[in-house]
Amino acid sequence: MLVATPNIAVDRTVRLAQLRPGEVMRPARAVVTAGGKGLNVGRAWHALGGEPATLVSFRARTDADLVDRLFAAEPVRFVGVDVPGEARVATIYLEESGRVTVLNEPGPEVTAADWDRYEQAVAAELATGRHQTLVCSGSLPPGAPDDAYGRIVHIGHRVGARVVVDAARAALAGCLRAGPDIVTPNLAEADGAHAAPSGELAEPVDEAGPDVPQRAIAAVQALCARGARSAAVTAGAAGTAYGDIAGAIWVPTLKVSVVNPIGAGDSFVAGLVHAWEGGASGVDAVTFAVATATASVEQELAGGLDPRRVREIVSQLRGAEAS
């Protein structure tokens, strides 16, 4: 699997009893790892038994040594396209109550020439013939074109790759006309795709309410009406809507004990591609993806999961469907 994830991060995950703004606090520990949505996809993909995914990203020159060291510790093959600047940092606060606060920095600024080099790196990886699926994952760095992922969708389709786009705001809106095989936003991202706001935006990590299935199904069809061949709109602990322009269905999930919800959507993507590679399609593939996302929130590491737990959840979901 090839993952185009131009805006990687250095994650600093801090666990503390309670985040109290305005105070000096001393957390018991902080863990620094490679980060970003594309990496979470690669972690989950490898946990499910896949060969290490190839990640193509910009690499900030100032912190290139740190980025290389952190990504070398991960079960992925990292291909960096060098640009000036410092690495993006994401600071994740995990409180004992289960509340999660994430501060996502924007990333190094890129130029049109930088983006052209990035597209060339993605095309070169696809030309090797090793990748059946191309995943476009995560935010775009400042300076990237709004149709950046749409351009990469075209690159993937030219060589016959299946293309998944998991993005939000302008990055999601800008890819739809290119006809990605599937887009996988969460409900908040899907609801905001028409506006594609820029700048600071607070996004919920979960969705709730009795109208969630109907909203998610409507979002699926709206995304497909704008060009996506199919869509899966995830809604946290509630479930996922899946379908295409002709219709959509609701796939509920199980209620589990949540340790860290960050990376659940990325694990969904990895589970979906894993199911495809195993010959599943349609609702069966999406059910496996839902189970993968559900298992991932039980782990502290974003994108971490226990494949045995995934299989348990799949069995329970299919049992619920049959009853």
C-alpha positions as CSV (number, residue, x, y, z in Angstrom):
1,M,0.0,0.0,0.0
2,L,1.2,3.5,-0.9
3,V,0.2,6.4,1.4
4,A,0.4,10.0,0.2
5,T,0.5,11.9,3.4
6,P,2.2,15.3,2.7
7,N,1.9,16.7,6.2
8,I,3.4,14.3,8.7
9,A,4.0,15.3,12.3
10,V,6.0,14.7,15.4
11,D,3.5,13.6,18.0
12,R,3.9,14.5,21.7
13,T,1.4,12.5,23.7
14,V,0.9,13.7,27.3
15,R,-1.2,11.8,29.8
16,L,-2.4,13.7,32.8
17,A,-5.2,13.6,35.4
18,Q,-6.8,16.8,34.2
19,L,-5.8,19.6,31.8
20,R,-6.2,22.9,33.6
21,P,-5.6,25.9,31.3
22,G,-3.8,28.8,32.9
23,E,-1.9,26.6,35.4
24,V,1.6,25.2,35.5
25,M,1.3,21.4,35.3
26,R,3.8,18.5,35.6
27,P,2.5,15.5,33.7
28,A,3.8,12.1,34.8
29,R,5.1,11.3,31.3
30,A,5.2,12.5,27.7
31,V,5.9,10.2,24.7
32,V,7.4,11.5,21.5
33,T,6.7,9.5,18.3
34,A,6.4,9.9,14.6
35,G,2.8,11.0,13.8
36,G,0.3,12.0,11.3
37,K,-2.8,10.3,9.8
38,G,-0.8,8.5,7.1
39,L,1.5,6.9,9.7
40,N,-1.5,5.8,11.7
41,V,-2.8,4.1,8.6
42,G,0.6,2.4,8.2
43,R,0.7,1.2,11.8
44,A,-2.8,-0.3,11.6
45,W,-2.1,-1.9,8.2
46,H,1.1,-3.6,9.6
47,A,-0.7,-4.8,12.7
48,L,-3.2,-6.5,10.5
49,G,-0.4,-8.4,8.8
50,G,0.4,-6.2,5.8
51,E,3.9,-5.6,4.4
52,P,5.2,-2.2,5.5
53,A,3.4,0.6,3.7
54,T,5.3,3.2,1.8
55,L,4.7,6.7,3.1
56,V,5.5,9.7,0.9
57,S,5.7,13.0,2.7
58,F,7.4,16.4,2.9
59,R,10.3,16.3,5.3
60,A,11.3,19.6,6.9
61,R,15.1,20.1,6.6
62,T,15.6,21.7,10.0
63,D,14.3,18.5,11.7
64,A,15.2,16.0,9.1
65,D,17.4,13.9,11.4
66,L,14.6,13.7,14.1
67,V,12.0,12.8,11.5
68,D,14.2,10.1,10.0
69,R,15.0,8.6,13.4
70,L,11.3,8.6,14.5
71,F,10.0,7.1,11.3
72,A,12.8,4.5,11.2
73,A,11.3,3.1,14.4
74,E,7.9,2.6,12.7
75,P,6.7,-0.3,10.6
76,V,6.7,1.8,7.4
77,R,9.0,2.7,4.5
78,F,9.4,6.5,4.6
79,V,10.1,8.5,1.4
80,G,10.8,12.2,2.2
81,V,10.6,15.2,-0.1
82,D,12.8,17.8,1.5
83,V,11.5,21.4,2.0
84,P,12.8,24.2,4.2
85,G,11.3,24.7,7.7
86,E,10.6,22.9,10.9
87,A,8.6,19.7,11.4
88,R,5.0,20.0,12.3
89,V,4.3,19.0,16.0
90,A,1.0,17.6,17.2
91,T,0.5,17.8,21.0
92,I,-2.1,15.3,22.3
93,Y,-3.4,15.6,25.9
94,L,-5.1,12.5,27.3
95,E,-7.0,13.0,30.5
96,E,-8.2,10.4,33.0
97,S,-11.8,11.3,32.2
98,G,-11.3,10.2,28.6
99,R,-11.3,13.8,27.2
100,V,-8.7,14.4,24.5
101,T,-7.3,17.7,23.4
102,V,-5.2,17.9,20.3
103,L,-3.1,20.9,19.1
104,N,-2.2,20.4,15.4
105,E,0.4,22.8,14.0
106,P,0.1,23.7,10.3
107,G,3.4,22.3,9.0
108,P,6.2,23.8,6.8
109,E,5.1,26.1,3.9
110,V,5.5,24.6,0.4
111,T,5.7,26.2,-3.0
112,A,4.2,25.1,-6.3
113,A,7.6,23.7,-7.3
114,D,7.7,21.7,-4.1
115,W,4.3,20.3,-4.8
116,D,5.3,19.3,-8.3
117,R,8.3,17.4,-6.8
118,Y,5.9,15.7,-4.3
119,E,3.6,14.5,-7.2
120,Q,6.7,13.2,-9.0
121,A,7.7,11.2,-5.9
122,V,4.2,9.7,-5.6
123,A,4.2,8.8,-9.4
124,A,7.6,7.2,-9.1
125,E,6.4,4.9,-6.3
126,L,3.3,4.0,-8.3
127,A,5.5,3.2,-11.4
128,T,7.2,0.4,-9.4
129,G,4.0,-1.6,-9.7
130,R,4.1,-2.7,-6.1
131,H,1.0,-0.8,-5.0
132,Q,-2.6,-1.8,-5.8
133,T,-4.0,0.9,-3.5
134,L,-3.1,4.5,-3.0
135,V,-4.3,6.2,0.2
136,C,-4.3,10.1,0.4
137,S,-4.3,10.8,4.1
138,G,-4.4,13.9,6.3
139,S,-4.1,17.6,6.0
140,L,-2.3,19.6,3.4
141,P,0.7,21.8,4.4
142,P,0.4,25.6,3.9
143,G,0.9,26.5,0.2
144,A,-0.4,23.2,-1.2
145,P,-3.1,23.6,-3.9
146,D,-6.7,23.0,-2.8
147,D,-7.1,20.3,-5.4
148,A,-3.8,18.6,-4.3
149,Y,-5.5,15.3,-3.6
150,G,-7.5,15.5,-6.8
151,R,-4.3,15.7,-8.7
152,I,-3.0,12.7,-6.9
153,V,-6.2,10.8,-7.6
154,H,-5.6,11.3,-11.3
155,I,-2.0,10.1,-10.9
156,G,-3.3,6.9,-9.2
157,H,-6.0,6.2,-11.7
158,R,-3.6,6.6,-14.7
159,V,-1.8,3.5,-13.5
160,G,-4.9,1.6,-12.4
161,A,-4.6,2.0,-8.7
162,R,-7.6,2.2,-6.4
163,V,-7.6,5.5,-4.6
164,V,-8.9,6.3,-1.1
165,V,-9.0,9.8,0.2
166,D,-9.3,10.5,3.9
167,A,-9.2,14.3,4.4
168,A,-11.2,17.3,5.6
169,R,-12.2,20.8,4.6
170,A,-10.5,22.1,1.4
171,A,-8.4,18.9,0.9
172,L,-11.6,16.8,0.8
173,A,-13.7,19.3,-1.2
174,G,-10.8,19.7,-3.7
175,C,-10.6,16.0,-4.6
176,L,-14.2,15.1,-5.3
177,R,-14.3,16.1,-9.0
178,A,-11.4,13.7,-9.6
179,G,-13.6,10.8,-8.7
180,P,-11.7,9.0,-5.9
181,D,-12.8,5.4,-5.5
182,I,-13.9,6.1,-1.9
183,V,-13.7,9.0,0.5
184,T,-13.7,8.3,4.3
185,P,-14.3,11.5,6.3
186,N,-15.9,11.6,9.7
187,L,-19.3,13.2,10.0
188,A,-17.9,16.6,11.1
189,E,-15.5,16.6,8.1
190,A,-18.3,15.6,5.7
191,D,-20.6,18.3,7.1
192,G,-17.9,20.9,6.6
193,A,-16.7,19.8,3.1
194,H,-19.0,22.2,1.3
195,A,-17.6,25.2,3.2
196,A,-13.9,24.0,3.4
197,P,-13.0,26.7,6.0
198,S,-9.4,27.6,6.6
199,G,-7.6,28.6,9.7
200,E,-8.1,27.4,13.2
201,L,-11.0,25.0,13.5
202,A,-12.2,23.0,16.6
203,E,-13.3,19.6,15.5
204,P,-15.2,17.1,17.7
205,V,-13.5,13.7,18.1
206,D,-16.9,12.0,18.2
207,E,-20.4,12.5,17.1
208,A,-23.7,11.8,19.0
209,G,-27.4,12.3,18.7
210,P,-30.4,10.3,17.4
211,D,-30.1,11.8,13.9
212,V,-26.5,10.7,13.3
213,P,-27.3,7.7,11.0
214,Q,-29.6,9.9,8.8
215,R,-27.0,12.7,8.7
216,A,-24.2,10.3,7.8
217,I,-26.2,8.7,5.1
218,A,-27.2,12.0,3.6
219,A,-23.5,13.0,3.7
220,V,-22.5,9.9,1.8
221,Q,-24.9,10.7,-1.0
222,A,-23.9,14.4,-1.0
223,L,-20.2,13.5,-1.4
224,C,-21.0,11.1,-4.2
225,A,-23.2,13.6,-5.9
226,R,-20.1,15.8,-6.1
227,G,-18.0,13.2,-7.7
228,A,-16.8,10.5,-5.3
229,R,-17.5,7.0,-6.6
230,S,-18.4,5.9,-3.1
231,A,-18.1,7.2,0.5
232,A,-17.9,5.9,4.1
233,V,-18.8,8.6,6.6
234,T,-17.7,7.5,10.1
235,A,-19.5,8.7,13.2
236,G,-17.3,7.7,16.1
237,A,-18.9,5.3,18.6
238,A,-22.2,5.3,16.7
239,G,-21.1,3.6,13.5
240,T,-20.5,4.4,9.8
241,A,-22.7,5.2,6.8
242,Y,-21.5,3.6,3.5
243,G,-22.7,3.7,-0.1
244,D,-22.7,5.6,-3.4
245,I,-25.0,7.9,-5.4
246,A,-27.6,5.1,-5.7
247,G,-28.0,4.6,-2.0
248,A,-26.3,4.2,1.4
249,I,-26.7,2.0,4.5
250,W,-25.8,2.3,8.2
251,V,-23.3,0.0,9.8
252,P,-23.4,0.3,13.6
253,T,-20.5,-0.6,15.9
254,L,-20.1,-1.8,19.5
255,K,-19.7,0.3,22.6
256,V,-16.2,-0.2,24.0
257,S,-13.9,1.3,26.6
258,V,-12.1,4.2,24.9
259,V,-8.5,4.8,25.8
260,N,-7.5,7.1,22.8
261,P,-9.9,7.9,19.9
262,I,-7.2,9.5,17.9
263,G,-6.4,7.4,14.8
264,A,-9.7,5.5,14.7
265,G,-10.5,6.9,11.2
266,D,-7.0,6.0,10.0
267,S,-7.4,2.5,11.4
268,F,-10.7,2.4,9.5
269,V,-8.9,3.1,6.3
270,A,-6.3,0.4,7.0
271,G,-9.0,-2.1,7.8
272,L,-10.9,-1.3,4.6
273,V,-7.8,-1.8,2.4
274,H,-6.9,-5.0,4.3
275,A,-10.4,-6.3,3.6
276,W,-10.2,-5.4,-0.1
277,E,-6.8,-7.1,-0.4
278,G,-8.4,-10.2,1.1
279,G,-11.1,-10.3,-1.5
280,A,-14.0,-8.6,0.5
281,S,-16.0,-5.8,-0.9
282,G,-19.0,-3.6,-0.2
283,V,-20.6,-4.0,3.2
284,D,-18.3,-6.9,4.3
285,A,-15.2,-4.7,3.7
286,V,-16.8,-1.8,5.6
287,T,-17.8,-4.0,8.5
288,F,-14.2,-5.1,8.9
289,A,-13.1,-1.5,8.7
290,V,-15.6,-0.5,11.4
291,A,-14.3,-3.4,13.6
292,T,-10.7,-2.2,13.0
293,A,-11.5,1.4,14.0
294,T,-13.4,0.2,17.1
295,A,-10.5,-2.0,18.3
296,S,-8.1,0.9,17.7
297,V,-9.7,3.2,20.3
298,E,-8.9,0.6,23.0
299,Q,-5.2,1.3,22.5
300,E,-3.2,4.3,23.7
301,L,-1.0,4.5,20.5
302,A,-2.9,6.0,17.5
303,G,-3.1,3.4,14.9
304,G,-2.2,0.6,17.3
305,L,-4.5,-2.4,17.6
306,D,-4.8,-6.1,18.4
307,P,-5.8,-8.1,15.3
308,R,-7.4,-10.7,17.5
309,R,-9.7,-8.1,19.0
310,V,-10.6,-6.9,15.5
311,R,-11.7,-10.5,14.6
312,E,-13.8,-10.7,17.8
313,I,-15.6,-7.4,17.0
314,V,-16.2,-8.6,13.4
315,S,-17.8,-11.7,14.7
316,Q,-20.0,-9.7,17.1
317,L,-21.0,-7.3,14.4
318,R,-22.0,-10.0,12.0
319,G,-23.8,-11.8,14.7
320,A,-25.8,-8.7,15.4
321,E,-26.6,-8.3,11.7
322,A,-27.9,-11.9,11.5
323,S,-30.1,-11.6,14.6
